Amino acid sequence: MQWTSWAISHAIEAMVPGRWPAGDKYNIRFDGTTTLKDKAPVAAQCTWAFTGGTGKLKGITGKGTCKGTFKPDGTAMFDIEGDYKIPTAGKK
């Protein structure tokens, strides 16, 4: 943890599963920090990367960044940027 006179930065690491409308699944790893003020989150930043997928998302690759702020009511707004690539199936 990093301490300052008014806030604490807390390291975050998360694996997040997701599903596309067709049912194909993917996993994303997030690494970053959340800044706390008076024990409540106020800002966060991270890097993210795909770690795998199923179905049409098998072999997905990509990475990027995210940065966000939290409101006192607990809602948050994040800007997420990056690129991804889905391999195309070989022709038979």
N, C-alpha and C positions, 0 to 999 in steps of 0.2 A: 504494500500500500504506500501511496505517496501522500504525505500530509502537508497541508498549507494552513494559513491562518484562518481560512474560512471554509475550506472544502476538503473532501477526501476523494481520491481517485481509486477506484476499485477495479481490479482486473476481471475481465469476463472471458469465458470460453464456453461455447455452446455448439452442439450438433443439432441441427434443425431439419427434420424430415418434411417433405412436402409432396403434393400430388397434383399433377396436371389434370385438366378436365377429362381426358381420355382414360385416366386411371394410372398412367405411368408415374413412377415415384422417383424422387431425387433426394439427396442429402447435401446440406450446406454446413460448413464449419465457419463459425464466427469467432474472432479473437479481437479483443479491444479493451477499452476502459470506460467506466461510468463514473462521472463526478457526482458526489453526494454533497448536499448542503443541509445541515440540520437533519441528517439521516434520511433525506429524500433525494432521489435522483434529479439532477438538473440538466445534465448533458452527457452524451456518449459518443464515442467514435470507434470504428472497428475496420478490420479487413475481413473479407469473406472469400470462400472458395468452394466450388462444388467438389464433393468427395466421391460421388457415384450416382448411379441411376439404374432404373429397370425399364424393360420394354423399349420403346423408341428413345428413351433417355439414357440407355446403356452407353457408357463411354463419354457422357457429357463432361465438358471441361469448362472452366471459367473462373474468374476472380474479380474482385473489386473492393470498393470502400463504402462505408456508411458513416453518416454523421447526423446527430439529432439532438433535440432538446425536449425536455419534459415540462409540462405545466403542473401547477399545484394540485389540480384535480386528478392527476395520474395519467392523463393522455399524453401522447408523444407524437412528434413529427420528425420523420427521418428522410434524408436524401440518400438514396442508394444508387451507386454508379458502378459500372463494370461491363464486362463482355462475357459471352458464353458461346460455345460451339457444340452443336449436336452432330455426331458423326452420321453420315448418310449410309444407308445399307448398300452393300455391294450388289450389283446386278448379277442374276444367275442366268 
